[in-house]
Amino acid sequence: MTASTAPVASWKLEDAKARFSELVRRAEQDGPQQVTVRGRKAVTVIASETLEALSPSPEPFVSLYDMMRSSVPIGDIDLTREPDYGRDVDL
């Protein structure tokens, strides 16, 4: 069964606590398991593999220095600065 077509099983919180091992096993085998609190949806237990498939893969860390070095050259832009001597302030 795929997650989009399989009905989500629903558990009352007290049943989920009392039968937690079964809840985990069913999440792994049968798909997502919904836990309700006072009749309202609270959480959904899913298998780790399902979570990994749904989560975006993390981008590898790239330092700002490395990113700047690998960027496209900026061409004819003049990045020189005029000297800054401050300003006169009347006290």
C-alpha positions in Angstrom: 0.0 0.0 0.0 1.2 3.5 -0.7 0.7 6.3 1.8 -1.6 8.2 -0.6 -4.1 5.4 -1.1 -3.9 3.6 2.3 -6.4 4.6 4.9 -4.8 5.9 8.1 -5.6 3.7 11.1 -6.8 5.7 14.1 -5.9 5.0 17.8 -7.2 6.7 20.9 -4.3 8.0 23.0 -4.9 5.6 25.9 -4.9 2.6 23.4 -1.8 3.9 21.8 0.0 4.1 25.1 -1.2 0.7 26.3 -0.3 -1.0 22.9 2.7 1.1 21.9 4.7 -1.8 20.5 1.8 -2.8 18.3 1.4 0.8 17.1 5.0 1.0 16.1 4.9 -2.4 14.3 1.8 -1.4 12.4 3.3 2.0 11.4 6.3 0.0 10.0 4.2 -2.6 8.2 0.8 -1.0 7.4 1.6 2.7 7.1 0.8 5.8 9.1 -1.1 5.5 12.3 -3.2 8.4 13.6 -3.4 9.0 17.4 -6.3 11.1 18.7 -6.8 13.0 21.9 -10.4 13.5 23.0 -11.5 12.7 19.5 -9.3 15.2 17.7 -6.3 14.3 15.6 -3.1 14.8 17.6 -0.2 13.1 15.9 0.6 10.6 13.2 3.2 7.8 13.8 5.1 6.9 10.6 8.0 4.6 9.9 11.5 6.1 9.7 11.8 5.1 6.1 8.7 6.9 5.2 9.9 10.1 7.0 13.2 9.9 5.1 11.4 9.5 1.8 9.2 12.5 2.5 12.0 14.8 3.9 14.2 16.8 1.6 17.8 15.7 1.5 20.0 18.1 3.3 22.3 20.2 1.2 26.0 19.7 2.0 27.5 22.6 4.0 29.3 25.1 1.9 31.2 28.0 3.5 30.6 31.5 2.3 34.3 31.6 1.2 33.9 28.5 -1.0 30.6 29.7 -2.4 32.1 33.0 -3.4 35.1 31.3 -5.0 32.9 29.1 -7.0 30.5 31.8 -8.1 30.3 33.1 -11.6 32.8 36.0 -12.2 31.1 39.3 -11.9 32.8 40.8 -14.9 33.5 44.5 -15.3 32.0 45.7 -12.1 34.4 48.0 -10.3 34.6 47.2 -6.6 37.2 49.7 -5.6 36.2 52.2 -2.9 36.9 55.9 -2.6 38.9 56.7 0.4 36.8 57.6 3.4 38.2 60.4 5.6 35.2 60.8 7.8 33.2 63.9 8.1 33.6 67.2 9.9 31.3 67.6 12.9 30.6 70.8 14.7 30.6 70.3 18.4 
